[in-house]
Amino acid sequence: MPLFIDTSRIVKDGDASVIWPRHRTALRLVERSIRCVTIGLVNNMPDSAFRATERQFVSLLEGASDGIPVRFVLYAMPGIRREGATLHHAESFYSSVETLGEVPLDGLIVTGREPVTADLRAEAYWESFTRVLGWARENTYSTVWSCLAAHAAILHMDGIERRKSEHKHFGVLECTRESGHPLLTGTPPRFRVPHSRWNGVAAEELESRGYTVLARSKAAGVDTFVKQDGSLFVFFQGHPEYEADTLLREYRRDVARYLCGESHNYPLVPVGYFNQTTADALTALREKALNRRDKRLLERVSAVLEKPEIENTWRTTAALVYRNWLEYIRSCKQEGQTDRVLIA
């Protein structure tokens, strides 16, 4: 079953190259059906990852929605500056979160973004973020909080502070299923999930505040957790939505930051991601860079990354989890129970 992008937002200059496929007739038919699930995406990512993040969630929901019509609506947060082509795209296809409620949403996905302040509560969009959280609690069957958005949400809800690790958790990590929760129905006991973060939250602190840990990694701690708070809130510290080359692009970005003097940390090679030949070549270049920082090394790193063999080992499980999420929302919608609790 295809995913229907809401096309009520019309591009202003008629540039057809950026217009999503318009399934207007089909959309009018499916949105009247109780079988249709309407999902909003609040995309807070920086310009460099804005379109890619949108594409990742569209692709993942398309893969997960077999048999379930899904209407997808795009939202942006005020207080986040956009420029150039990203600004044009956002103005053309995104609505402000201040309009939440004008289109009835069944579920919501909220992304994070790299912070510019030490305290998340000092971020320019914090007030808007907390209003979105309050709205989602009362007006959705379930909301997904992705990575830094998960940290911001639990900070606001329960005062749980994230903690910085000694090194970045970076790579495709093996996670162990910790719960029989229905969101993990059909998943294997162990599965792989991309992670890209310095910070994390302790399982003990989450559980003491009423959260349920669904999966964790031996290397990086908690992966997925949930809390029923009016809406079923689902929190991912990892990135099941990532495409095969997303970690590659982040690695190259972090290498460039180090070589250009914008960062003091040369990234470790992502765990469980590249083949051994590629990993060895990147490790050798890392040692050279740590001995002598030289911008010219970026060309050699880029050459190694030009045609790597990367297998997307997490997509099947990611689509299954999101399929279970859509099934839960559809079930709630059909039963008309906005306060329905998912019991493990």
C-alpha positions in Angstrom: 0.0 0.0 0.0 1.6 3.3 -1.0 2.2 6.2 1.4 0.3 9.4 0.4 2.2 12.6 0.9 -0.1 15.4 1.9 0.0 17.9 -1.0 -2.1 20.7 0.4 1.1 22.7 0.6 1.7 24.1 -3.0 5.2 25.0 -4.2 5.1 28.8 -4.9 7.2 29.0 -8.1 5.9 26.0 -9.9 9.2 24.2 -9.8 7.9 20.7 -10.6 11.3 19.1 -9.8 10.7 19.3 -6.1 7.0 18.4 -6.0 6.1 15.1 -4.4 4.0 12.7 -6.4 0.5 13.9 -6.1 -2.0 11.1 -5.3 -4.8 13.6 -4.7 -7.7 11.3 -5.8 -6.4 8.3 -3.9 -5.7 10.5 -0.9 -9.2 11.8 -0.8 -10.5 8.2 -0.8 -8.2 6.8 1.8 -8.3 9.6 4.3 -12.1 9.1 4.7 -11.4 5.5 5.7 -10.8 4.5 9.3 -8.2 2.2 7.9 -6.1 5.2 6.9 -3.4 6.3 9.4 -2.3 9.9 9.3 1.3 10.5 10.5 3.0 13.8 11.0 6.8 14.3 10.8 8.3 17.2 12.7 11.7 17.6 10.9 14.2 19.5 13.1 17.3 18.4 11.3 19.9 20.9 10.0 19.9 21.9 6.3 22.6 19.4 5.5 20.4 16.5 6.6 16.9 18.0 6.2 15.9 16.4 2.9 17.7 13.1 3.6 15.8 12.7 6.9 12.5 13.4 5.2 13.4 10.8 2.5 14.5 8.2 5.2 11.2 8.3 7.1 9.1 8.3 3.9 11.0 5.3 2.6 10.8 3.5 6.0 7.0 4.1 6.4 6.4 3.0 2.8 8.2 -0.2 3.5 6.3 -0.7 6.8 2.8 0.2 5.6 2.0 -2.8 3.4 -1.8 -3.0 3.5 -2.2 0.1 5.6 -2.9 3.4 3.8 -0.7 6.1 5.3 -1.1 9.9 4.9 2.1 11.7 5.7 2.1 15.4 6.7 5.3 17.5 7.1 6.0 20.0 9.9 8.8 22.4 10.8 9.7 24.1 14.1 10.0 27.9 14.3 13.3 29.1 15.7 15.3 27.0 13.3 16.9 29.0 10.6 16.8 27.6 7.0 18.6 28.9 3.9 18.7 28.4 0.2 17.1 25.3 -1.4 16.2 23.9 2.1 14.3 27.1 3.0 12.4 26.9 -0.3 11.6 23.3 0.2 10.4 23.9 3.8 8.3 26.9 2.8 6.8 24.9 -0.1 5.9 21.6 1.6 6.1 22.1 5.4 3.6 23.6 7.8 4.6 25.2 11.1 4.0 23.1 14.2 1.9 26.0 15.4 -0.8 24.6 13.0 -0.8 21.2 14.6 -4.4 20.2 15.0 -5.6 21.7 11.7 -5.0 18.2 10.2 -6.1 15.5 12.6 -3.0 13.3 13.2 -3.1 9.7 14.5 0.7 9.6 15.1 3.7 11.8 15.1 7.5 11.4 14.6 9.8 14.1 16.0 13.4 14.3 15.1 16.3 15.9 17.0 19.2 18.1 15.8 22.7 18.7 17.0 22.5 21.2 19.9 24.3 24.5 20.0 24.0 25.0 23.7 25.2 22.9 26.7 21.7 22.8 28.1 18.9 21.6 25.8 16.5 23.9 27.6 18.4 26.9 26.2 17.9 25.8 22.5 16.0 28.4 20.5 13.2 25.9 19.7 12.8 24.6 23.3 9.5 26.4 23.9 8.0 25.2 20.6 9.3 21.7 21.3 7.6 21.5 24.7 4.3 22.7 23.2 4.6 19.9 20.6 5.1 17.4 23.3 2.1 18.6 25.3 0.0 18.5 22.1 1.2 15.0 21.2 0.3 13.7 24.6 -3.3 14.7 24.3 -3.9 14.4 20.5 -2.0 11.3 19.2 -2.4 7.6 19.7 1.4 7.3 19.7 4.5 9.6 19.1 8.0 8.6 18.2 10.9 10.7 19.6 14.1 10.1 17.6 17.6 10.4 19.2 18.1 13.9 20.6 14.4 14.5 20.6 14.1 11.5 22.9 16.6 13.2 25.3 14.8 16.5 25.1 11.4 14.8 25.8 12.4 12.9 28.9 14.2 15.9 30.2 11.0 18.0 30.0 8.7 15.2 31.2 10.7 13.8 34.1 13.9 15.8 34.5 16.1 12.9 33.3 19.4 14.3 32.1 21.4 12.7 29.4 25.0 11.8 30.1 28.0 12.2 27.8 30.1 9.1 27.2 33.9 8.9 27.0 33.6 8.2 23.3 31.0 8.4 20.6 28.7 5.4 20.1 29.0 5.2 16.4 28.2 2.3 14.1 25.7 -0.5 13.6 25.3 -2.0 17.1 23.9 -5.4 18.1 20.9 -4.9 20.4 19.2 -7.5 22.6 15.4 -7.6 23.0 14.6 -6.9 26.6 10.8 -7.1 26.5 7.9 -8.9 25.0 6.3 -5.6 24.1 4.0 -5.8 21.0 6.2 -3.2 19.3 8.9 -5.8 19.0 6.5 -8.6 17.8 8.3 -10.8 15.2 11.8 -9.3 15.8 14.7 -11.6 16.5 16.2 -11.8 20.0 19.2 -9.9 18.7 19.1 -7.3 15.9 21.2 -4.5 14.6 20.6 -0.7 14.8 22.7 2.3 13.6 23.7 4.6 16.5 25.5 7.9 16.2 25.6 9.7 19.6 27.8 10.9 22.4 25.1 11.0 25.0 22.8 8.4 26.6 20.5 7.8 29.5 20.7 5.1 32.2 18.2 2.2 32.1 17.8 2.3 35.9 16.9 6.0 35.9 14.3 5.4 33.1 12.7 2.4 34.8 12.5 4.3 38.1 10.4 7.0 36.3 8.0 4.5 34.7 9.6 3.9 31.4 10.0 0.4 29.9 13.2 -0.6 28.2 12.5 -2.6 25.1 16.0 -3.2 23.7 19.6 -2.4 24.7 23.1 -2.7 23.4 26.0 -4.2 25.5 28.3 -1.5 24.0 26.0 1.5 24.2 23.3 0.8 26.7 19.6 1.6 26.1 18.4 1.5 22.5 14.6 1.7 22.6 12.2 2.5 25.4 8.5 3.5 25.9 6.2 5.2 28.2 2.4 5.4 28.2 1.5 9.0 28.9 -1.8 9.7 27.4 -0.2 8.8 24.1 2.2 5.9 23.8 5.5 7.6 23.6 8.2 5.6 21.8 11.9 6.6 22.2 14.8 5.6 19.9 18.3 6.4 20.9 19.4 4.8 17.7 18.4 5.5 14.1 16.5 2.6 12.5 15.4 5.0 9.7 19.0 5.4 8.4 19.9 4.6 4.9 22.8 2.4 4.0 25.2 5.3 3.4 24.1 7.6 6.2 26.8 6.7 8.7 29.4 7.0 5.9 28.3 10.6 5.3 28.4 11.4 9.0 31.9 9.8 9.3 33.2 11.9 6.4 31.7 15.0 7.9 33.3 14.3 11.3 36.7 13.7 9.7 36.4 17.0 7.8 35.6 18.8 11.0 38.7 17.4 12.7 41.0 18.1 9.8 39.7 21.7 9.4 40.2 22.4 13.1 36.5 22.5 13.9 36.6 19.5 16.3 39.2 18.0 18.7 38.0 14.5 18.0 38.9 12.4 15.0 36.1 9.9 14.7 36.6 6.2 15.3 35.7 4.0 12.4 32.0 3.0 12.7 31.6 -0.3 14.4 30.1 -3.2 12.4 29.6 -1.1 9.3 32.5 -1.2 6.8 34.2 -4.3 5.5 37.5 -5.1 7.0 39.6 -3.8 4.1 37.8 -0.4 4.3 38.0 -0.3 8.1 41.7 -1.0 8.1 42.4 1.7 5.5 40.4 4.3 7.4 42.1 3.3 10.7 45.6 3.8 9.1 44.5 7.3 7.8 43.2 8.1 11.3 46.6 7.3 12.8 48.3 9.6 10.2 45.9 12.4 11.0 46.4 12.1 14.8 50.2 12.4 14.2 49.8 15.4 11.9 46.6 17.2 11.1 46.6 17.8 7.4 43.5 18.9 5.4 44.9 17.0 2.3 44.1 13.7 4.1 40.4 14.3 3.5 41.0 13.5 -0.2 42.4 10.1 0.7 39.6 9.4 3.2 37.1 10.3 0.5 38.8 8.0 -2.0 38.5 5.1 0.4 34.8 5.9 0.9 34.1 6.3 -2.8 32.8 2.7 -3.4 32.6 0.9 -0.1 30.6 -2.3 0.3 27.8 -1.6 2.8 25.0 -3.9 3.6 21.9 -2.6 5.2 21.5 -5.2 7.9 18.9 -3.3 10.0 16.2 -2.4 7.5 14.1 -5.5 7.8 13.8 -5.2 11.6 13.3 -1.4 11.4 10.4 -1.9 9.0 8.9 -4.6 11.2 9.0 -2.3 14.3 7.4 0.6 12.4 4.8 -1.9 11.0 3.9 -2.9 14.5 3.7 0.8 15.4 1.3 1.5 12.5 -0.8 -1.5 13.4 -1.1 -0.3 17.0 -2.2 3.2 15.9 -4.7 1.7 13.4 -6.1 -0.5 16.1 -6.5 2.4 18.5 -8.2 4.4 15.8 -10.6 1.7 14.9 -11.5 1.1 18.5 -11.8 4.8 19.2 -9.7 4.5 22.4 -7.3 7.4 22.7 -6.2 6.1 26.1 -5.6 2.5 25.1 -2.6 1.0 26.8 -0.2 -1.4 25.1 0.5 -4.2 27.6 3.7 -6.2 27.3 
